[in-house]
Amino acid sequence: MFVLFGLAIAIAVAVFIYYINRIIILSNRIDNAWSQIDVQLKRRAELVPNLVNTVKGYMKHEKNAIKMVTDARKEMMSIRGDLKTRLKAEDKLTKALKTIFALAENYPQLRASENFKLLQEQLEGIENKVAYSRQFYNDSVLSFNNMITTIPGSWFASMLGRNKTKDYLEAAPTERKAVKVEF
């Protein structure tokens, strides 16, 4: 009888430790995923001045587009902490960069420039890393939210004070618009 009681206590302690550790690990994974996104966004923002300098020489008549990129970068770099605000600023920078690349189509010499090509490739690589990091972040949020909203995880999350679900990173409204393709 005493052995069964001791075994039950040991199992209960093991379950307790498992759930507490799992909730902490999942929460840390979300923080790490956001940090990875942030690192890529900063890398992209650091490339923008080089892109602007490369583009300036060719796009003398596109000062508004260059200013838009510069202002969006400045705004993004100034925001600290708040995830939603930072993502809105990042969306502005993405739109501004898309404008620059669209305008570059009108400047064959710019498109042929090795610096421009290299910067464009680097920015595309970073965009791919950001997309992957966002997916990892959302997968981590899913695991965490599932853990803290199901029994018995919700009991342990309440004990830790971590029973609030995390928000997913969602596509910006502009990214949801259907693209019109014409041949």
C-alpha positions in Angstrom: 0.0 0.0 0.0 2.8 2.4 1.0 4.6 1.6 -2.3 1.5 2.4 -4.4 1.1 5.7 -2.6 4.7 6.6 -3.1 4.5 5.6 -6.8 1.3 7.8 -7.2 3.1 10.7 -5.6 6.1 10.2 -7.9 3.9 10.1 -11.0 2.0 13.2 -9.9 5.3 15.1 -9.3 6.6 14.0 -12.7 3.5 15.2 -14.5 3.6 18.5 -12.6 7.3 19.0 -13.6 6.6 18.0 -17.2 3.7 20.5 -17.7 5.4 23.4 -15.9 8.6 22.9 -17.9 6.7 22.4 -21.2 4.8 25.7 -20.7 8.0 27.6 -19.9 9.8 26.0 -22.9 6.9 26.9 -25.3 6.8 30.5 -24.0 10.6 30.8 -24.4 10.3 29.4 -28.0 7.8 32.1 -28.9 10.1 34.8 -27.5 13.0 33.3 -29.5 10.9 33.1 -32.7 10.0 36.8 -32.3 13.7 37.6 -31.7 14.6 35.8 -34.9 12.1 37.8 -36.9 13.4 41.0 -35.3 17.0 40.1 -36.3 16.0 39.6 -39.9 14.0 42.9 -40.0 17.0 44.8 -38.6 19.2 43.1 -41.2 16.8 44.3 -43.9 16.7 47.8 -42.5 20.5 47.9 -42.5 20.5 47.1 -46.2 18.1 49.9 -47.1 20.6 52.8 -46.9 22.8 50.9 -49.4 19.8 50.4 -51.7 18.8 54.0 -51.4 22.3 55.2 -52.3 22.5 52.8 -55.3 19.0 53.9 -56.5 19.6 57.7 -56.0 22.1 58.0 -58.8 19.6 56.5 -61.3 16.3 57.7 -60.1 16.8 61.4 -59.9 13.1 62.0 -60.7 11.8 59.5 -58.1 12.6 61.5 -54.9 9.2 60.7 -53.4 9.7 56.9 -53.6 13.2 57.3 -52.1 11.9 59.5 -49.3 9.1 57.0 -48.6 11.7 54.2 -48.2 13.9 56.3 -46.0 11.0 57.5 -43.7 9.6 53.9 -43.4 13.0 52.6 -42.4 13.5 55.4 -39.8 10.1 54.6 -38.3 10.8 50.9 -38.1 14.2 51.4 -36.5 12.7 53.7 -33.9 10.0 51.3 -32.6 11.0 49.1 -29.7 9.1 46.3 -28.0 5.5 46.4 -29.2 5.0 43.6 -31.7 1.9 45.0 -33.4 3.3 48.5 -33.9 6.6 47.1 -35.1 4.9 44.9 -37.7 2.8 47.8 -39.0 6.0 49.8 -39.5 7.6 46.8 -41.2 4.7 46.6 -43.5 5.2 50.2 -44.5 8.9 49.5 -45.3 7.9 46.4 -47.4 5.5 48.5 -49.4 8.1 51.2 -49.9 10.6 48.7 -51.1 8.1 47.2 -53.5 7.6 50.7 -54.9 11.3 51.1 -55.5 11.6 47.7 -57.2 8.6 48.4 -59.3 10.1 51.8 -60.4 13.4 50.1 -61.1 11.7 48.4 -64.0 11.8 51.8 -65.8 15.6 52.1 -65.3 17.4 49.4 -67.3 20.8 50.7 -66.2 19.8 50.4 -62.6 18.5 46.9 -63.0 21.8 46.0 -64.7 23.9 47.5 -61.8 25.7 44.8 -59.9 25.1 46.6 -56.6 21.4 46.8 -57.2 21.2 43.1 -58.2 23.2 42.1 -55.1 21.1 44.2 -52.7 17.9 42.9 -54.3 19.0 39.3 -53.9 20.0 39.9 -50.3 16.6 41.6 -49.5 14.8 38.6 -51.2 16.8 36.2 -49.1 15.9 38.1 -45.9 12.2 38.2 -46.9 12.4 34.4 -47.2 13.9 34.1 -43.8 11.3 36.5 -42.3 8.5 34.3 -43.9 10.1 31.2 -42.4 10.5 32.8 -39.0 6.9 34.0 -39.0 5.8 30.5 -39.7 7.9 29.1 -36.9 6.5 31.8 -34.6 2.9 30.9 -35.5 3.7 27.2 -35.0 5.2 27.9 -31.6 2.1 30.0 -30.7 -0.2 27.2 -31.7 1.7 24.7 -29.5 1.7 27.1 -26.6 -2.0 28.0 -27.0 -3.0 24.4 -27.3 -1.0 23.6 -24.1 -2.5 26.3 -22.0 -6.1 25.9 -23.2 -6.4 22.1 -22.7 -6.7 20.1 -19.6 -4.5 19.6 -17.6 -2.2 22.2 -19.2 -4.6 25.0 -18.4 -4.4 24.1 -14.7 -0.6 24.4 -14.7 -0.7 27.5 -16.8 -3.0 29.2 -14.3 -0.6 28.3 -11.5 2.3 29.9 -13.5 0.2 32.9 -14.4 0.7 32.1 -18.1 -2.8 31.3 -19.0 -3.2 34.1 -21.6 -3.0 33.0 -25.2 -0.5 34.5 -27.5 -1.5 36.3 -30.8 -0.6 34.9 -34.2 1.3 37.0 -36.7 -1.2 37.6 -39.5 -0.7 38.8 -43.0 -1.2 42.5 -43.5 -4.5 43.5 -45.3 -2.5 44.5 -48.3 -0.9 41.0 -48.5 -4.4 39.4 -48.6 -5.5 41.2 -51.8 -5.8 39.0 -54.9 -3.2 39.6 -57.5 -4.5 40.2 -60.9 -2.5 38.4 -63.5 -2.8 39.3 -67.2 -1.2 37.7 -70.2 
